Amino acid sequence: MSRKLFTEEQQQLLRQNPYIYSVTETRITLTKEFKEIFMTAYKAGESPRKILEDHGFDISIIGERRIWSISQHIRTEYQKYGEFHEGYGSRYNGLIN
């Protein structure tokens, strides 16, 4: 199955969300603030889809598959590091040669 690519227009729309750190054709990177909000709501029993919708994410642009992926990445980051980092790459600073 091929990955759903974001058009330039979709990228511009996604960048308007204050919880999005960056967007490329293939990736959404989230802010530390949103990851913390997400984890708190998730632990309280809210579904990943509802959390994203409640915070201005357009599910029709993101796609169903990314809902699960976003949830998985946030939970994995927390399990590995015990905290969240801004964006994507910063969590690996000093960890990868």
C-alpha positions in Angstrom: 0.0 0.0 0.0 1.4 3.4 -0.9 1.7 6.3 1.5 -0.8 9.1 1.1 1.1 12.3 0.1 0.0 15.7 1.2 -0.5 18.3 -1.6 1.0 21.7 -1.2 -2.5 23.1 -0.4 -3.0 20.5 2.3 0.4 21.2 3.7 -0.5 24.9 3.9 -3.8 24.1 5.7 -2.1 21.8 8.2 0.6 24.4 9.0 -2.2 26.7 10.2 -2.7 24.4 13.2 -0.7 25.7 16.2 0.0 22.1 17.3 1.8 21.2 14.1 5.6 21.7 14.3 6.2 21.0 10.6 4.7 19.4 7.6 6.2 17.8 4.5 4.7 15.9 1.6 4.9 12.7 3.7 5.1 13.7 7.4 3.4 15.7 10.1 5.6 16.6 13.0 3.8 17.6 16.2 4.7 20.1 19.0 5.7 19.0 22.4 2.7 20.8 23.8 0.3 18.8 21.7 2.0 15.5 22.5 1.5 16.3 26.2 -2.2 17.2 25.6 -2.7 14.1 23.6 -1.2 11.8 26.2 -3.2 13.3 29.1 -6.5 13.0 27.1 -5.6 9.5 25.9 -4.9 8.3 29.5 -8.3 9.8 30.5 -9.9 7.5 27.9 -10.5 9.8 24.9 -10.0 8.2 21.5 -7.1 9.4 19.3 -9.5 10.5 16.6 -11.5 12.7 19.1 -8.4 14.2 20.5 -7.1 15.2 17.1 -10.5 16.5 16.0 -10.9 18.5 19.2 -7.6 20.2 18.6 -8.3 21.3 15.0 -6.8 18.5 13.0 -8.7 17.8 9.7 -9.1 14.1 9.6 -10.1 14.2 6.0 -6.6 15.5 5.2 -4.7 13.4 7.8 -6.4 10.2 6.9 -7.5 7.2 9.0 -4.2 5.4 8.9 -2.3 8.4 10.3 -4.6 8.6 13.3 -3.3 5.3 14.5 0.3 6.2 13.5 0.2 9.5 15.4 -1.1 7.8 18.5 1.5 5.1 18.3 4.4 7.5 17.8 3.3 9.7 20.8 2.9 6.7 23.1 6.2 5.2 22.0 8.1 8.5 22.5 6.8 8.7 26.0 7.6 5.0 26.8 11.1 5.4 25.5 12.1 8.8 26.9 9.6 9.5 29.7 8.9 12.9 28.2 8.2 14.6 25.0 10.4 16.7 22.7 9.6 19.4 20.2 9.3 18.1 16.7 10.8 14.9 15.6 14.6 15.0 15.2 15.4 16.6 18.6 14.5 13.5 20.5 17.4 11.7 18.9 20.1 14.4 19.5 23.1 12.7 20.8 21.6 9.2 20.4 22.4 8.4 16.8 25.8 8.7 15.1 
